[in-house]
Amino acid sequence: MTSLAGRTAVITGSGRGIGSAIAVELARMGANVTVNYFRNRQPAEETAAAVEAAGGRALVVKAHVGRRDQIENLVAQAAAAFGSVDIFVANAASGVPRPLLEQDQREWDWTVDINARSLFYGVKAAAPLMKAGGWGRVIGITSMGSRRTLPNYGVIGVSKAAIETLIRYLAVELAPYNIRCNAVSPGIVLTDAVQHFPEWEWMVESARARTPTGSFVTAAQVASVVGFLCTEGASGLVGQTLIVDNGYEIMP
């Protein structure tokens, strides 16, 4: 395992779920971690405690990452606390689960801003710091909805596809500076977010039956792939989307 000692990670939406697991994994590898939340501070504080228990240093920052000024401030606070920002993980995700043509402009803007725009402005803020340090990692968390049509997932799927496209273009622009940009696309992970979808129990059981392993990928498994992408062993991966779904998408 490559040590991330001395590296600093900013992980959007990292108070709970996949983001929290990523925070703990990077801390286990030695990184300083900036834990971001928007509404509920308590889970973010619990993640920060887990980060420190894993051997990392933690900073908790409240920020609405869909707003440019707030995500720029998130990056600036991380740099001020730890001296740099070397890893930026765009994990924050939101959206209203309903048919595409029933979405209004406010819901569209909210979803795209938090899920995709945050990656763009977060990297714009962090890239100069990464360039100065001669090393960086940018990782976007997407989903199978970027490639497949899922019920009530239209705008969210569009935002996830935008993440994957942004990652490819950022990868080309930043590769000469030893900054590697990639995405991780988890299958269904049983977090609280799943329960916001209509008929979620039926959806979950249908997906479980379709998965070759008979079980869903866990947040810890997703986090381990993110950790791998931060190692030198993954330096040959540029602009790729890694699918981590226990085989769900390869099934007919």
C-alpha positions as CSV (number, residue, x, y, z in Angstrom):
1,M,0.0,0.0,0.0
2,T,1.4,3.4,-1.0
3,S,1.5,5.8,1.9
4,L,-0.4,9.1,1.6
5,A,1.4,10.6,4.6
6,G,1.6,14.3,4.1
7,R,-1.1,14.4,1.5
8,T,-4.4,16.2,2.0
9,A,-7.8,15.1,0.7
10,V,-11.0,17.0,0.3
11,I,-14.0,14.8,0.0
12,T,-17.4,16.4,-0.8
13,G,-20.4,15.0,1.0
14,S,-18.3,12.9,3.3
15,G,-20.3,13.0,6.5
16,R,-21.9,9.6,5.8
17,G,-22.3,6.7,3.4
18,I,-19.7,6.2,0.7
19,G,-18.0,9.6,1.4
20,S,-17.4,8.7,5.0
21,A,-15.9,5.3,4.0
22,I,-13.6,7.1,1.6
23,A,-12.5,9.5,4.3
24,V,-11.6,6.7,6.7
25,E,-9.8,4.7,4.0
26,L,-7.6,7.7,2.9
27,A,-6.9,8.4,6.6
28,R,-5.8,4.8,7.0
29,M,-3.4,5.4,4.2
30,G,-2.0,8.4,6.1
31,A,-3.8,11.3,4.5
32,N,-5.2,14.4,6.2
33,V,-8.9,14.6,5.4
34,T,-11.3,17.5,5.1
35,V,-14.8,16.2,5.8
36,N,-17.5,18.2,4.1
37,Y,-21.2,18.4,5.0
38,F,-24.1,20.7,4.3
39,R,-27.1,20.1,6.6
40,N,-26.1,17.6,9.4
41,R,-22.9,18.2,11.3
42,Q,-23.2,15.3,13.7
43,P,-22.4,12.5,11.1
44,A,-19.5,14.7,9.8
45,E,-18.1,14.9,13.3
46,E,-18.4,11.1,13.7
47,T,-16.6,10.7,10.4
48,A,-13.8,13.0,11.6
49,A,-13.4,11.0,14.8
50,A,-13.1,7.8,12.7
51,V,-10.5,9.6,10.5
52,E,-8.4,10.4,13.5
53,A,-8.9,6.9,14.9
54,A,-7.6,5.6,11.6
55,G,-4.4,7.7,12.0
56,G,-5.3,10.8,9.9
57,R,-5.9,14.4,10.8
58,A,-9.4,15.7,10.2
59,L,-11.0,19.1,9.5
60,V,-14.8,19.4,9.3
61,V,-16.1,22.1,6.9
62,K,-19.7,23.1,6.2
63,A,-20.3,24.0,2.5
64,H,-23.0,23.9,-0.1
65,V,-20.8,22.5,-2.9
66,G,-23.3,23.5,-5.6
67,R,-22.2,27.1,-5.0
68,R,-18.9,28.2,-6.5
69,D,-17.9,30.4,-3.6
70,Q,-18.5,27.8,-1.0
71,I,-16.6,25.0,-2.7
72,E,-13.7,27.4,-3.3
73,N,-13.8,28.2,0.4
74,L,-13.9,24.5,1.2
75,V,-10.6,24.0,-0.7
76,A,-9.1,27.1,0.8
77,Q,-9.9,26.0,4.3
78,A,-8.3,22.6,3.7
79,A,-5.2,24.2,2.3
80,A,-4.9,26.7,5.2
81,A,-5.3,23.9,7.7
82,F,-2.9,21.3,6.1
83,G,-0.7,23.3,3.8
84,S,-2.0,21.8,0.5
85,V,-4.7,20.0,-1.3
86,D,-3.5,16.9,-3.2
87,I,-6.6,14.8,-3.6
88,F,-10.1,16.0,-4.5
89,V,-13.0,13.5,-4.4
90,A,-16.3,14.7,-5.9
91,N,-18.6,12.4,-3.9
92,A,-21.5,14.7,-3.0
93,A,-24.8,13.7,-4.7
94,S,-28.4,14.8,-4.6
95,G,-31.5,14.8,-6.7
96,V,-35.2,14.4,-6.7
97,P,-36.2,10.9,-7.9
98,R,-39.0,11.3,-10.3
99,P,-39.6,11.0,-14.1
100,L,-37.4,13.3,-16.2
101,L,-40.2,15.3,-17.7
102,E,-41.7,16.0,-14.3
103,Q,-38.6,17.8,-13.1
104,D,-38.7,21.6,-12.8
105,Q,-35.8,24.0,-13.3
106,R,-35.1,24.3,-9.6
107,E,-34.7,20.5,-9.3
108,W,-32.5,20.4,-12.4
109,D,-30.2,23.1,-11.2
110,W,-30.0,21.7,-7.7
111,T,-29.0,18.2,-9.0
112,V,-26.5,19.3,-11.7
113,D,-24.9,21.9,-9.4
114,I,-24.3,19.6,-6.5
115,N,-23.4,16.5,-8.5
116,A,-21.4,17.9,-11.5
117,R,-20.7,21.6,-11.2
118,S,-19.1,21.0,-7.8
119,L,-16.5,18.8,-9.5
120,F,-15.7,21.5,-12.1
121,Y,-15.2,24.3,-9.6
122,G,-13.6,22.1,-7.0
123,V,-10.9,21.1,-9.4
124,K,-10.5,24.6,-10.6
125,A,-9.7,25.6,-7.0
126,A,-7.6,22.6,-6.2
127,A,-5.6,22.2,-9.4
128,P,-3.2,25.2,-8.8
129,L,-2.3,23.6,-5.4
130,M,-1.8,20.2,-7.0
131,K,0.4,21.7,-9.8
132,A,2.5,23.5,-7.2
133,G,3.1,20.2,-5.4
134,G,3.8,18.3,-8.5
135,W,1.2,15.6,-7.7
136,G,-2.5,15.2,-7.5
137,R,-5.5,12.9,-7.7
138,V,-9.0,13.8,-8.8
139,I,-11.8,11.2,-8.4
140,G,-15.4,11.6,-9.3
141,I,-18.1,9.2,-7.9
142,T,-20.6,8.4,-10.6
143,S,-23.2,5.6,-11.0
144,M,-24.6,3.1,-13.5
145,G,-27.3,5.7,-14.2
146,S,-24.8,7.5,-16.3
147,R,-24.8,4.7,-18.8
148,R,-28.1,2.9,-18.2
149,T,-31.7,4.2,-17.9
150,L,-33.1,3.7,-14.4
151,P,-36.6,4.6,-13.1
152,N,-36.9,8.1,-11.7
153,Y,-33.2,8.8,-12.3
154,G,-33.2,11.0,-15.4
155,V,-31.6,14.2,-14.1
156,I,-29.4,12.4,-11.7
157,G,-28.2,10.2,-14.5
158,V,-27.4,13.2,-16.7
159,S,-25.4,14.8,-13.8
160,K,-23.4,11.5,-13.4
161,A,-22.7,11.3,-17.1
162,A,-21.4,14.9,-16.9
163,I,-19.0,13.8,-14.1
164,E,-17.6,11.1,-16.3
165,T,-17.2,13.4,-19.3
166,L,-15.6,16.1,-17.1
167,I,-13.1,13.5,-15.7
168,R,-12.0,12.6,-19.2
169,Y,-11.4,16.2,-20.3
170,L,-9.7,17.1,-16.9
171,A,-7.5,14.0,-17.2
172,V,-6.1,15.2,-20.5
173,E,-5.5,18.7,-19.4
174,L,-3.9,17.8,-16.0
175,A,-1.9,14.6,-16.9
176,P,1.2,16.7,-17.9
177,Y,1.3,17.9,-14.3
178,N,1.3,14.5,-12.7
179,I,-2.4,14.8,-11.8
180,R,-4.4,11.8,-12.5
181,C,-8.2,12.1,-12.9
182,N,-10.5,9.1,-12.8
183,A,-14.0,8.1,-11.8
184,V,-15.5,5.3,-9.8
185,S,-19.0,4.0,-10.6
186,P,-20.5,1.9,-7.8
187,G,-23.5,-0.4,-8.2
188,I,-26.2,-0.3,-5.6
189,V,-24.8,0.5,-2.1
190,L,-27.4,0.2,0.6
191,T,-27.1,3.7,2.1
192,D,-30.0,5.9,3.3
193,A,-30.2,7.5,-0.2
194,V,-31.7,4.3,-1.7
195,Q,-34.8,4.6,0.4
196,H,-35.7,7.9,-1.3
197,F,-36.7,6.1,-4.5
198,P,-40.2,4.9,-5.1
199,E,-40.6,1.2,-4.7
200,W,-37.1,1.0,-3.4
201,E,-37.5,-2.4,-1.7
202,W,-38.6,-4.1,-4.9
203,M,-35.8,-2.4,-6.8
204,V,-33.2,-3.6,-4.3
205,E,-34.4,-7.2,-4.3
206,S,-34.6,-7.3,-8.1
207,A,-31.1,-6.0,-8.4
208,R,-29.8,-8.4,-5.7
209,A,-31.2,-11.4,-7.7
210,R,-29.5,-10.1,-10.8
211,T,-26.1,-9.7,-9.2
212,P,-23.7,-12.7,-9.8
213,T,-22.3,-12.6,-6.2
214,G,-25.8,-12.4,-4.7
215,S,-24.8,-9.3,-2.7
216,F,-24.3,-5.6,-3.2
217,V,-21.0,-3.8,-3.2
218,T,-20.3,-2.0,0.1
219,A,-19.1,1.5,0.8
220,A,-15.9,0.0,2.1
221,Q,-15.3,-1.8,-1.2
222,V,-15.9,1.5,-3.1
223,A,-13.5,3.3,-0.8
224,S,-10.8,0.7,-1.3
225,V,-10.9,1.4,-5.1
226,V,-10.7,5.1,-4.4
227,G,-7.7,4.5,-2.2
228,F,-6.0,2.4,-5.0
229,L,-6.5,5.3,-7.4
230,C,-4.5,7.4,-5.1
231,T,-1.5,5.1,-5.2
232,E,1.4,5.1,-7.7
233,G,0.3,1.7,-8.8
234,A,-2.7,3.4,-10.4
235,S,-0.7,6.1,-12.2
236,G,-1.3,4.5,-15.6
237,L,-5.1,5.0,-15.2
238,V,-6.0,8.3,-16.9
239,G,-9.6,9.4,-17.5
240,Q,-11.1,6.0,-16.8
241,T,-14.3,5.0,-15.1
242,L,-13.9,2.0,-12.8
243,I,-17.2,0.0,-12.3
244,V,-17.5,-1.5,-8.8
245,D,-20.8,-3.4,-8.7
246,N,-20.1,-7.1,-7.9
247,G,-20.9,-7.9,-11.6
248,Y,-24.4,-6.4,-11.9
249,E,-23.8,-4.6,-15.2
250,I,-22.3,-7.6,-17.0
251,M,-25.6,-9.5,-16.6
252,P,-28.2,-9.5,-19.4
